[in-house]
Amino acid sequence: MKLTPQRSAPSDESRATGLMQSTPTAISSWFRLDILALLAIFFVFYFYKMAHFSLSIDDELEATQTYSSVWALTGRWAGYLFDKYLLPQSTIPFLPVFLFGFFASVSYVVSLRAFAVRKLAPAHYAAFPIYAAFPTWIFLAAFAANIASAGIGLLFMACAAYRYRRILDVLCTHLADRPQKIPLLDIAAGGIFLAISIGIYQSFIFAFFALSLAVVLTMWLQDRATWKFLRQSAAALASITIVALVIYEIADNILRFLLNLSDRSYLGAFLDWRLMLQSPLTTALKVWRAMTDIYGGTPDFYGLHAFAFPLVLLFGVCGIASIPSLRPSARAGACVFAACILGVPFLQHFLADGFMPIRTLVAVPIVVWFFCMAGLTSTHRRIATGAALVLFVALFQILYSSTLLQTANYFVRVHDEMLATSVYNKIIEAHPDFSASRSYTVDFYGAKRFETSYPRPISSSSGWSFFEWDGGNMGRILNYMHMMGFANLNAANDSQRRADLTLFKDMPVWPAANSVKAVGDVTLIKLSDAPGWPYNTPK
């Protein structure tokens, strides 16, 4: 009998060493040095936001009640699932912003892969704050529930753009001996990624369009593309978008059916073709004004004159227009592409009478970043040098703008804490037999305006008081006071509030004596002469 040598069993020590030394591919791809370096840069630009806990209007709703169903009402079914099962209480410090930073860092690497960049260079690191910390993000970051999932939406958007790039590479392959296959898998995957992204925040569809057009433009500038390629790439882009919208609608309707939700008024407020059709020229002028304000760095939005922002775009356009050895048709096509990319973030404005909240402009950082990279990577040394100098100024203005906008929010929260405490003490004085174990019905009238010399940009709730929003909203005021620990205060019902209106007319305004008084079972608090919500809205 022929004996075969027996393989000795590995020792416990060798098995343990092998297990400890092995690293799953998934973990290796997510915790790379370049991603960690990007996250460190993110920490610098979001240090204040991560190191301090500050509320904004609407945070009180998320904190004091089960509010995740609102995302289903607004059509953000993926945001609902994230909020419901992963972060049910998002009004917390640090974690929401950290999650955005981590996923934004990963999405940046994926976005660069869509441009065939596999290894990050110094220019890529320098431009990252434009991508992840452009001031328009600060307006979204004001809402903890929004920013917590926004990073995931940004990542899935980048994954969809990367799948689109894979399709473009196939379309650019011209092999006569091999028939061109339709990349159905990439179309399906891109559609799924994009559906999840817009299921978190609908505006990510415009970020996808902007990033995808930028990818096509880079291939066009490399003289790899033809007019036939452009037609095919447009068809591929439309295919991914259609697949994404179909999946989005199916998921949205399923969730609405399961939750028994039929109200679509929120989306209807941002999708109104009639306003554009009634006065298309007026709407177009409003959209143009929005573009010039956002790209021009107006103080109305950024709190300062961010003059470096339009210069970043200018050097990017120069970098694109000055690429040597381009055919005249290719150069003309590049100019058209550049104009289209600049306009993509504002397509949604045409459906909303020319105005959208700044927090919805998630495509703007993508656009500004792309033009920034176009300038930095220009083959003309003067353009690249000028773009680098402008970038450093822009980075300083990004830091300055973000901290400036948050300063008013810091002071208003101090103001609200002191005011809530003072109001509660006045309520105690109005009840000689006050007991913390009893509940008290209260009725607020009007608003207490917060005065500050720091900027409070339009379309943002940051820097505004809970006692002044909506002209004075008792529901918000009480929710905020409940968060502060004054939980034994209940709101008067509608009939009681209407009856109280005549009593408020004879009362002085806060903080005068008798501006807080008990009348029967209700404590009346008058903050101003003008009535608050809902009495300040036309019937």
C-alpha positions, 0 to 999 in steps of 0.5 A, a space after each residue: 500500500 502506498 502511503 500518502 503523507 498526511 497534511 498536519 493540521 494548522 495550529 491554533 496559533 496559526 489559525 488565529 493569526 490568519 483570521 486576525 490578518 485577513 481583512 474583508 474587501 468591503 471594509 478595506 474599500 470603505 476605510 482607506 487612507 484617502 477616505 480617512 484623509 477626506 474625513 479629516 478635511 471634513 472635520 475642519 470645515 464642520 468642526 463647529 457643527 460637530 462640536 456644538 449642539 444647536 437646534 433649528 426650527 423643525 428640529 423640535 418636531 422631530 425631537 418631541 414626537 414620532 415624526 418619521 412619517 412626514 418623510 413618507 408624506 413628502 415622497 422621501 420613502 428612503 429617508 423614512 426607512 432610514 429615519 424609522 429603523 436606523 436613526 429614529 431620534 435624529 435631533 442629537 449632537 455629532 452623529 448626524 453630521 458625522 454620518 454626512 461627512 463619512 458618506 460624503 467622503 466615500 461618495 467623493 471617491 466614487 465621483 472621481 471614479 466616474 471621471 476615471 480618477 483612481 488615485 487622488 492627487 493634491 488638487 483633489 484633496 484641495 477641492 473636496 471642501 467645495 464638494 462637501 462643505 459649500 455653504 448651500 450644504 449648511 442650510 441642509 445641515 440646519 436640519 439634523 434629520 435631513 443631513 443625517 441621510 443626505 450623505 447616503 443620498 449623495 453616495 447613491 447618486 455618485 454610484 449612479 453616475 459611476 454606473 453611467 460612466 461604465 455605460 459611456 465606456 462601452 459606447 466609446 468602444 468601437 470594435 468592428 469584430 465584436 458587436 456592442 452589447 447594451 449594458 442592461 445591468 449598468 442601466 438597472 443598477 444606475 436606476 436603482 442607485 438613483 431611485 434610492 438617492 431621490 427617495 432620500 431627497 428628490 433634488 439629488 436627481 439634479 445632482 445626478 444630471 449635473 455630475 453625469 453631464 460633467 462626465 460626458 463633457 470630460 470625455 468630449 474634451 478628450 476627443 473620445 466622443 462623436 455626435 453619435 456618442 452624444 445621442 447614445 449617451 443621452 439615451 442612456 441617461 434617459 434610460 437610467 432616469 426612467 428606471 429610477 423614476 419608475 422604481 421611485 414611484 413604485 416604492 413611494 406608492 407602496 409605502 403610502 399604501 402601507 401607511 395609509 397616506 394620501 396627502 401629496 400637497 407637499 410635493 404639489 407646492 414645488 411642482 406647479 406647471 401653471 405658474 410657468 405657463 402663465 408667465 414664462 418670461 417672468 419665471 425665467 427672469 426669476 430663475 436667472 436672478 437665482 442663478 446669479 445670486 447663488 453663483 455670484 456669492 451674494 450676501 443675501 444667501 451667504 452672509 458675505 460677498 463671496 466674490 471667489 465663488 464666481 471666480 472659481 467658475 470663471 477659471 473653470 470655464 477658461 480651463 475648458 475653453 483653452 484645451 488645445 487641439 480641439 476641433 471647432 465643433 468639439 469646442 462649441 459643444 464644450 461651451 454648450 455643455 458648460 452652460 447646461 451644467 451651470 443651469 441644471 441645479 435650477 431646473 426645479 425653479 421653473 416649477 416653483 415660480 422661480 424660487 426654491 429653498 437654498 437647502 434643495 440646491 444639492 447640485 450646486 456644490 457638484 457644479 462648482 466643484 467640477 469647474 474648480 477641478 477644470 481650472 486646477 487641472 488646466 494645461 495652461 499654467 497661468 489658468 491652473 495657478 489662478 484657479 489654485 489662488 482663487 480656490 484658497 480664497 474660496 475655502 476661506 470664504 466657505 469657512 467664514 460663511 458657514 461659521 458666520 451663519 451659525 453665529 446667529 443661531 448660537 445667540 438665538 438659542 441662548 435668547 430662547 433658553 432665557 425667554 423660555 425660563 422667564 415665561 415659565 417663571 411668569 406662569 408660576 407667578 400667575 398661579 399662587 398655588 402652582 404645582 409642578 405635578 399639575 398640568 397647565 393650559 396656556 395660550 400664546 399670542 403673537 411673537 417675540 422677535 429676536 434682534 441680531 446684527 448677524 446675518 439670517 439668510 432668506 429661506 433658512 430657519 437658522 438664526 430664527 427664534 422658536 418664539 418668532 417663527 410663523 409670526 408666533 406659533 404656539 405649537 412650536 413654542 410649546 414643543 421647544 419648551 417641552 424639550 427644555 423640560 417645561 413639560 407640564 404646559 398644554 396648548 389651549 384648544 381652537 375654540 378656547 383660543 378664539 375666545 381668548 382673542 378679545 382678552 388679549 386686546 386689553 393686555 400689555 406686551 411682554 415683558 410688561 406686568 400682566 403680559 402673563 396672567 391666568 384667566 380661569 383655567 387658561 394662562 395667557 401670554 402676550 408676546 406682541 400686538 400682532 396675532 400669531 399663527 394661524 390668525 396672521 394668515 388670510 382665511 
